[in-house]
Amino acid sequence: MIEEDPIKVLIKIAKILDELKIDYYVTGGFAVSVWGKPRFTADIDLVIKLSHQKNTLSHKIQALFPTGYIDKNQIEAALLSLGQFNFIEPGSGLKIDFYIAKQDEFDQECFRNSRPEDLGYKIKMISPENLILSKLIWYKEAGSDRHLEDIASVLDVSKNINRKYLTSWARKLGLGDEWKKIAQGKKRHH
């Protein structure tokens, strides 16, 4: 079996999304590796705006990766619940998690501020600020220190982080205390 490079898999998926005019951005651990310190992740998280293209999307992914696994019923359920579905590419063992966009104010902000990064193809990435806010949301929900480590990594590596934007959105999202603690901790370390 030929091992697929995760970035090559992501590029192929991004090209399908662009061809079908499905708006998306990459978030999660892969985005941390772009905006922060590289870290291992066995999956790539994409937030997508999907509607009528669902069947075409699954057909195109299946055609490009004939040994891959994608479940049409899981896509349908994800659309109904604004949840997620995934695609597993066996050549690399990579799992692509597709999260259906919730269309709330923060989600729209993440799409508006996504940035194309050239990884051999222009891939739409969540902005470093919105990645930090997403990680704060996940930290508040799950309590995993991995999210705090990821935030620290992005703050250490990414230059010109807009802290006013972060403070404003953290307040809007009810994360003001969490952000204040992290921001104060970072100032002490510099």
C-alpha positions in Angstrom: 0.0 0.0 0.0 1.3 3.5 -0.9 1.5 5.8 2.0 -0.3 9.1 1.3 1.3 12.3 2.6 -1.4 14.1 4.8 -0.7 17.4 3.1 -1.3 15.8 -0.3 -4.5 14.3 0.9 -5.6 17.7 2.3 -4.8 19.4 -1.0 -6.9 16.8 -3.0 -9.8 17.4 -0.6 -9.4 21.2 -0.8 -9.4 21.0 -4.6 -12.7 19.1 -4.5 -14.2 21.6 -2.1 -13.0 24.5 -4.3 -14.3 22.9 -7.4 -17.7 22.3 -5.8 -17.7 25.9 -4.4 -18.0 24.5 -0.8 -16.7 27.2 1.6 -14.4 25.7 4.2 -11.5 26.3 6.6 -9.0 24.1 8.3 -8.9 24.2 12.1 -7.8 21.9 15.0 -4.4 20.3 15.4 -3.4 20.7 11.8 -4.0 24.5 12.0 -1.9 24.6 15.3 0.9 23.0 13.3 0.7 25.9 10.7 0.2 28.8 13.2 2.2 27.3 16.1 4.8 24.6 16.7 4.4 21.5 14.5 2.7 18.6 16.3 1.5 15.2 15.4 -2.2 14.8 14.5 -3.8 11.8 13.0 -6.7 13.9 11.7 -7.5 17.1 9.9 -10.5 19.1 11.0 -12.4 21.1 8.4 -15.4 23.3 9.0 -17.6 23.4 5.8 -20.8 25.0 4.5 -22.5 22.1 2.9 -26.0 21.7 1.5 -27.1 20.5 -1.9 -23.5 19.3 -2.9 -23.5 16.5 -0.4 -23.9 13.6 -2.9 -21.4 15.1 -5.3 -18.9 15.6 -2.5 -19.0 12.0 -1.3 -18.9 10.7 -5.0 -15.8 12.9 -5.8 -14.0 11.9 -2.6 -14.7 8.2 -3.2 -13.6 8.5 -6.9 -10.3 10.2 -5.8 -9.7 7.7 -3.0 -11.3 4.4 -4.1 -10.1 2.5 -1.0 -11.2 5.3 1.4 -14.2 5.2 3.6 -17.0 7.8 3.6 -20.6 7.1 4.8 -23.4 8.9 3.0 -25.8 8.3 6.0 -23.3 9.9 8.3 -23.2 13.0 6.0 -27.0 13.2 6.1 -27.1 12.9 9.9 -24.4 15.5 10.2 -26.4 18.0 8.1 -29.5 17.4 10.2 -27.7 17.9 13.6 -25.1 20.4 12.4 -22.6 17.7 13.6 -19.7 16.0 11.8 -18.9 13.2 9.4 -15.5 11.9 8.4 -13.5 10.4 5.6 -10.7 7.9 6.3 -7.9 7.6 3.8 -6.3 4.1 4.4 -3.0 4.9 2.6 -2.0 7.3 5.3 -4.5 6.3 8.1 -5.5 9.9 8.0 -9.0 10.9 9.1 -10.6 14.0 7.8 -13.3 15.3 10.1 -15.8 17.5 8.3 -17.8 19.7 10.8 -20.9 21.3 9.4 -20.8 25.1 9.9 -23.2 26.2 12.7 -23.8 29.6 11.1 -23.7 31.5 14.4 -21.9 34.8 14.6 -18.5 33.3 15.6 -18.7 30.7 12.9 -19.4 33.4 10.3 -16.4 35.4 11.7 -14.1 32.4 11.3 -15.1 32.0 7.6 -14.8 35.8 7.0 -11.3 35.8 8.5 -10.0 32.5 7.1 -6.6 32.9 5.3 -5.3 31.1 2.3 -1.9 29.5 3.1 0.2 28.0 0.4 1.0 24.4 1.3 1.6 23.5 -2.4 -2.0 24.7 -3.0 -3.8 27.6 -1.4 -5.6 26.0 1.6 -8.1 28.1 3.7 -6.9 28.1 7.3 -8.7 29.5 10.3 -6.9 32.7 11.5 -4.5 32.3 14.5 -6.8 34.5 16.6 -9.9 32.4 15.8 -8.0 29.2 16.3 -7.1 30.5 19.8 -10.7 31.3 20.5 -11.8 27.9 19.2 -9.3 26.2 21.4 -10.6 28.2 24.4 -14.2 27.0 23.6 -13.0 23.4 23.4 -11.0 23.8 26.6 -14.0 25.2 28.4 -16.1 22.3 27.1 -13.7 19.4 27.5 -11.1 20.7 30.1 -8.2 19.1 28.2 -4.8 20.8 28.8 -3.9 19.9 25.1 -6.0 23.0 24.1 -4.0 25.2 26.5 -0.8 23.8 25.1 -2.0 24.5 21.6 -2.9 28.1 22.5 0.5 28.7 24.0 2.1 27.2 20.9 0.2 29.6 18.6 1.0 32.6 20.9 4.7 31.7 20.9 5.1 31.3 17.2 2.5 33.5 15.4 3.6 37.1 15.1 1.2 40.1 15.3 -1.6 38.4 17.1 -4.4 40.9 17.5 -5.0 40.8 21.2 -7.8 43.4 21.1 -9.7 41.2 18.8 -9.1 38.2 21.0 -10.2 40.1 24.2 -13.3 41.4 22.4 -14.4 38.0 21.1 -13.4 36.2 24.3 -15.9 38.5 26.1 -18.6 37.9 23.5 -18.2 34.1 23.7 -18.2 34.1 27.6 -14.5 33.2 27.7 -13.2 36.5 29.1 -11.8 35.0 32.3 -10.1 32.1 30.5 -8.5 34.5 28.0 -7.4 36.9 30.7 -5.6 34.2 32.6 -3.8 33.0 29.5 -2.9 36.5 28.3 -1.5 37.5 31.7 0.5 34.2 31.9 2.0 34.9 28.5 3.0 38.5 29.5 4.9 37.1 32.5 6.8 34.7 30.4 8.1 37.4 27.9 
